[in-house]
Amino acid sequence: MTELAKRGLTTAVICSEPFRALGKNQARVFGAPDLPLVMIAHPLGGLSFEQVQGRALVAIPQVVDLIKAALK
């Protein structure tokens, strides 16, 4: 993701709260400190389809906002 972000492409990483610091640190280490994190509830593994769908419904507006910002 960081390579795509450094090339100017709209990019984000979807992660849950326990991984926020790791995501920010990795983005910084790999040269994309402003890489957006799309935050969802933890955990993602072991969930039912409906629960995963709920996580997606939280992520989608965040992704749409990133795309809109990139188009301005």
Buried (B, 14 or more C-beta within 10 A) or exposed (E): BBEEBEEEEBBBBBBBEEBEEEBBEBBEEBEBEEBBBBBBEEEEEEEEEEEEEBBEEEBEEBBEEBEEEEEE
